[in-house]
Amino acid sequence: MQQKSFKETVLYGLLGLATTITLGFLFWILSYVIINGIAHIELSKLTPAIVTTVYMVGIGLGIAVPIGIGAAIYLNEYARPGKFVNAIRFATECLAAVPSIIFGLFGMMFFVKQMGFGWSILSGGLTVSIMILPTVVKTTEEALKTVPLSYREGSLALGATKLSTIMKVVLPSAVPGILTGVVFSTGRIIGETAAIYLTAGMVFRVPQSVMQSGRTLSVHLYVLANEGISISEAYGTAIVLLVVVFVLNLISYAIAGKLSGPK
């Protein structure tokens, strides 16, 4: 009994140490960025990048989330287990591991060149939507699997149709898991550079339409740091980037709370 207690103590100690190290690195990075960039934030100069970033997130999520959730519902609720479904899941996992620059090259050749959209926010948004689609499908499917079978059986026993059961019982119960994929996808879009500058370009201006080129905050940060003469402004841009991620995540959680309904 004492030996077991000692093992548990060591395990809890290691877990606590791992948590402390993780949080320590997080606060160290945040503090370093804030200290070096807080005096160099100029929102008036960053307005074009902020607007372009919001456009990119809106287009990317607006396309990938409905398609991804629909695909996950089909795979988990309707499709019969077999080689076809296994092939789809395998392809989804493979696509999730593809480097973003490959998606960027595809988007440049297909959306920019073949489709004739040019270097534009639309080309960038379509590219990032394909890039995050596997993540949305996978996280949504895993979230649907966590909903107890008794929920479905109870709803069907009360006379609800399968579609009504999915829309009113299964999906609301899976919202927290689905939200995880959406938040992760949002962060990936905001932090993406290669796939965006290959398709959306790097023009630093407030876009008047999605057919114009633009520069997101992450691409702007890359340009400033790469030039080597605006490092202080790069830190300021990094702070704004962190704030945008935080605000968009809060919005996602607020929407999830509305969809989940009262507890």
C-alpha positions as CSV (number, residue, x, y, z in Angstrom):
1,M,0.0,0.0,0.0
2,Q,2.9,2.4,0.8
3,Q,4.6,1.5,-2.4
4,K,1.5,2.3,-4.4
5,S,1.1,5.6,-2.6
6,F,4.7,6.4,-3.3
7,K,4.2,5.7,-7.0
8,E,1.1,7.9,-7.1
9,T,3.0,10.7,-5.4
10,V,5.8,10.5,-7.9
11,L,3.3,10.4,-10.8
12,Y,1.4,13.4,-9.5
13,G,4.7,15.2,-9.0
14,L,5.8,14.5,-12.6
15,L,2.5,15.6,-14.0
16,G,2.6,18.8,-11.9
17,L,6.2,19.5,-13.1
18,A,5.2,19.0,-16.7
19,T,2.2,21.4,-16.2
20,T,4.5,24.0,-14.6
21,I,7.1,23.8,-17.3
22,T,4.4,24.1,-20.0
23,L,2.7,27.1,-18.4
24,G,6.1,28.6,-17.6
25,F,7.2,28.5,-21.3
26,L,3.8,29.9,-22.3
27,F,4.0,32.9,-19.9
28,W,7.7,33.4,-20.8
29,I,6.9,33.7,-24.5
30,L,3.9,35.9,-23.9
31,S,5.8,38.2,-21.6
32,Y,8.7,38.4,-23.9
33,V,6.5,39.4,-26.9
34,I,4.5,41.9,-24.8
35,I,7.5,43.6,-23.3
36,N,9.2,44.0,-26.6
37,G,6.1,45.0,-28.6
38,I,3.7,46.9,-26.3
39,A,5.3,50.2,-27.2
40,H,5.2,49.6,-30.9
41,I,1.5,48.8,-31.5
42,E,0.0,51.1,-34.2
43,L,-3.5,49.9,-35.0
44,S,-3.9,52.4,-37.8
45,K,-1.0,50.8,-39.6
46,L,-2.2,47.3,-39.0
47,T,-5.9,47.9,-40.1
48,P,-5.3,46.4,-43.6
49,A,-3.8,43.2,-42.2
50,I,-6.5,42.9,-39.5
51,V,-9.3,43.3,-42.1
52,T,-7.6,40.8,-44.5
53,T,-7.2,38.3,-41.6
54,V,-10.9,38.5,-40.7
55,Y,-11.8,38.0,-44.3
56,M,-9.6,34.9,-44.5
57,V,-10.9,33.4,-41.4
58,G,-14.5,34.0,-42.5
59,I,-14.1,32.5,-45.9
60,G,-12.1,29.5,-44.6
61,L,-14.4,28.6,-41.8
62,G,-17.5,29.5,-43.8
63,I,-16.6,26.8,-46.4
64,A,-14.8,24.2,-44.3
65,V,-17.1,24.0,-41.3
66,P,-20.4,23.2,-43.0
67,I,-18.8,20.7,-45.4
68,G,-16.7,19.1,-42.6
69,I,-19.6,18.7,-40.2
70,G,-21.8,17.3,-43.0
71,A,-19.1,14.8,-44.0
72,A,-18.6,13.8,-40.3
73,I,-22.3,13.3,-39.8
74,Y,-22.5,11.0,-42.9
75,L,-19.5,9.0,-41.8
76,N,-20.6,8.5,-38.2
77,E,-24.4,8.4,-38.5
78,Y,-25.3,7.1,-42.0
79,A,-22.4,5.3,-43.6
80,R,-22.0,1.6,-43.1
81,P,-18.6,0.4,-41.9
82,G,-16.5,-0.9,-44.7
83,K,-13.6,-0.4,-47.1
84,F,-15.1,2.8,-48.6
85,V,-15.5,4.5,-45.2
86,N,-12.1,3.3,-44.0
87,A,-10.6,4.7,-47.2
88,I,-12.2,8.1,-46.6
89,R,-11.0,8.2,-43.0
90,F,-7.5,7.2,-44.1
91,A,-7.5,9.9,-46.8
92,T,-8.7,12.5,-44.2
93,E,-5.9,11.6,-41.8
94,C,-3.3,11.8,-44.6
95,L,-4.6,15.2,-45.8
96,A,-4.4,16.5,-42.2
97,A,-0.6,15.7,-42.2
98,V,0.2,17.4,-45.5
99,P,2.5,20.4,-45.1
100,S,0.7,23.7,-45.6
101,I,3.0,24.8,-48.4
102,I,1.8,21.9,-50.5
103,F,-1.8,23.3,-50.2
104,G,-0.4,26.7,-51.1
105,L,1.2,25.4,-54.3
106,F,-2.0,23.6,-55.2
107,G,-4.1,26.7,-54.5
108,M,-1.7,28.8,-56.6
109,M,-1.9,26.4,-59.6
110,F,-5.6,25.7,-59.4
111,F,-7.4,28.7,-57.9
112,V,-5.0,31.4,-59.0
113,K,-4.1,30.1,-62.4
114,Q,-6.7,27.6,-63.6
115,M,-9.8,29.1,-62.1
116,G,-8.6,32.6,-62.9
117,F,-9.2,34.1,-59.4
118,G,-5.7,35.6,-59.4
119,W,-3.8,36.4,-56.2
120,S,-6.8,37.3,-54.1
121,I,-8.4,36.8,-50.8
122,L,-10.9,34.4,-52.4
123,S,-8.0,32.2,-53.6
124,G,-6.4,32.3,-50.2
125,G,-9.7,31.5,-48.4
126,L,-10.5,28.6,-50.7
127,T,-7.0,27.2,-50.1
128,V,-7.1,27.4,-46.3
129,S,-10.6,25.9,-46.3
130,I,-9.2,22.8,-48.0
131,M,-6.3,22.9,-45.6
132,I,-8.5,22.8,-42.4
133,L,-11.2,20.6,-43.8
134,P,-9.6,17.3,-42.6
135,T,-9.3,18.7,-39.1
136,V,-12.9,19.7,-39.0
137,V,-14.1,16.3,-40.2
138,K,-11.9,14.4,-37.8
139,T,-12.7,16.4,-34.7
140,T,-16.4,16.5,-35.5
141,E,-16.6,12.8,-36.0
142,E,-14.8,12.1,-32.7
143,A,-17.2,14.5,-31.0
144,L,-20.2,12.7,-32.4
145,K,-18.8,9.4,-31.2
146,T,-18.8,10.7,-27.6
147,V,-22.6,11.2,-27.7
148,P,-24.2,8.3,-25.8
149,L,-26.2,5.9,-28.0
150,S,-29.0,6.1,-25.4
151,Y,-29.6,9.8,-26.5
152,R,-30.3,8.6,-30.1
153,E,-32.4,5.6,-29.0
154,G,-34.5,7.8,-26.6
155,S,-35.2,10.4,-29.3
156,L,-36.2,7.8,-31.9
157,A,-38.4,6.0,-29.3
158,L,-40.3,9.2,-28.8
159,G,-41.1,9.4,-32.5
160,A,-38.4,11.7,-33.8
161,T,-37.0,11.1,-37.2
162,K,-33.3,10.3,-37.6
163,L,-32.6,13.8,-39.1
164,S,-34.4,15.5,-36.3
165,T,-32.5,13.4,-33.7
166,I,-29.2,14.4,-35.3
167,M,-30.0,18.1,-35.5
168,K,-31.7,18.5,-32.1
169,V,-30.1,15.9,-29.9
170,V,-26.8,14.7,-31.3
171,L,-25.3,17.9,-32.6
172,P,-26.0,20.1,-29.6
173,S,-24.5,17.4,-27.4
174,A,-21.4,17.3,-29.6
175,V,-20.9,21.1,-29.8
176,P,-18.0,21.3,-27.3
177,G,-16.0,18.8,-29.3
178,I,-16.9,20.4,-32.6
179,L,-15.9,23.7,-31.2
180,T,-12.4,22.3,-30.4
181,G,-11.9,21.7,-34.1
182,V,-13.2,25.1,-35.1
183,V,-11.0,26.9,-32.6
184,F,-7.9,24.9,-33.7
185,S,-8.8,25.6,-37.4
186,T,-9.2,29.3,-36.7
187,G,-5.7,29.4,-35.1
188,R,-4.2,27.6,-38.0
189,I,-5.7,30.0,-40.5
190,I,-4.6,33.1,-38.6
191,G,-1.1,31.7,-38.1
192,E,-0.6,30.5,-41.7
193,T,1.8,32.2,-44.0
194,A,3.1,30.0,-46.8
195,A,-0.3,28.9,-48.1
196,I,-1.6,32.4,-47.9
197,Y,1.1,34.5,-49.6
198,L,1.2,32.0,-52.4
199,T,-2.5,32.5,-53.1
200,A,-3.6,35.8,-51.6
201,G,-0.4,37.7,-52.3
202,M,1.2,40.3,-50.1
203,V,-0.3,43.6,-51.0
204,F,-0.7,45.8,-47.9
205,R,-4.0,47.6,-48.3
206,V,-7.6,47.4,-47.0
207,P,-9.3,45.0,-49.5
208,Q,-12.4,46.4,-51.1
209,S,-13.6,42.9,-52.3
210,V,-12.5,39.3,-51.9
211,M,-11.1,39.4,-55.5
212,Q,-8.3,41.8,-54.4
213,S,-5.0,40.7,-53.0
214,G,-4.2,41.3,-49.3
215,R,-1.8,40.6,-46.5
216,T,-2.8,38.9,-43.3
217,L,-1.3,39.6,-39.9
218,S,0.9,36.5,-40.0
219,V,2.2,37.3,-43.5
220,H,2.8,40.9,-42.4
221,L,4.7,39.7,-39.3
222,Y,6.8,37.4,-41.6
223,V,7.6,40.3,-43.9
224,L,8.6,42.6,-41.0
225,A,10.8,40.0,-39.4
226,N,12.3,38.9,-42.7
227,E,13.3,42.4,-43.6
228,G,15.3,42.7,-40.4
229,I,14.8,46.4,-40.1
230,S,11.4,46.4,-38.4
231,I,11.8,43.9,-35.6
232,S,10.1,46.2,-33.0
233,E,7.0,46.6,-35.3
234,A,7.0,42.8,-35.7
235,Y,6.6,42.3,-32.0
236,G,3.8,44.9,-32.0
237,T,2.1,42.9,-34.8
238,A,2.6,39.7,-32.8
239,I,0.6,41.2,-29.9
240,V,-2.2,42.2,-32.2
241,L,-2.2,38.7,-33.7
242,L,-2.5,37.2,-30.2
243,V,-5.4,39.5,-29.4
244,V,-7.2,38.7,-32.6
245,V,-6.9,34.9,-31.9
246,F,-8.2,35.5,-28.4
247,V,-11.2,37.5,-29.5
248,L,-12.1,35.0,-32.3
249,N,-11.9,32.2,-29.8
250,L,-14.2,34.0,-27.4
251,I,-16.7,34.5,-30.2
252,S,-16.5,30.8,-31.0
253,Y,-17.2,29.9,-27.4
254,A,-20.1,32.4,-27.2
255,I,-21.7,30.8,-30.4
256,A,-21.1,27.3,-28.9
257,G,-22.9,28.4,-25.7
258,K,-25.9,29.6,-27.7
259,L,-26.0,26.4,-29.7
260,S,-25.7,24.2,-26.7
261,G,-28.7,25.9,-25.0
262,P,-29.4,26.1,-21.3
263,K,-28.0,23.4,-19.1
